[in-house]
Amino acid sequence: MNAGGQGTFRPKEYVERRDRASGWDINIVSYKLGKVYHCEIDNVSPGAKIAKGEGDTREEAEAEALRQANERLAKTRRFPT
């Protein structure tokens, strides 16, 4: 146990992959902490976190995070460079 009386959890089943959502490149990271799967999605460059999800399975956690990411990225304006 750590100083706060909580057990120390280490991520298990860590998976990182790239994909696209609403026309944007994204990085998807999912892992298991204890009995819960977690998923975090960032926008590759500059790597800002866009969404996160939790679930009993990896699929549930990723589906929740992807739903949030698609919703947020669809509202994001692009400026020509």
C-alpha positions, 0 to 999 in steps of 0.5 A: 500500500502507498502512503494514502492507504490505497493499493498501487495499481499498474496498468495491464493489457496496455495497447496504443494505436493510431486511427482517424476520427472526424478527419483527424489523426488520433492516438488511442491508448487503452489499458486495464487498472484493477478491474476497469478498462480505461481509454484516452484519446489525443490528437497526435500533434500536439498530443492534447487529450480529447476524450477518455472512457471507462468500461468493464471491457476494452471495447466499452472504454474505447467506444465511449472515448471514440464517441466523445472524440468524434463529437468534439472533433466534428465541432473543431474548425480547420484553418487553411495553412 
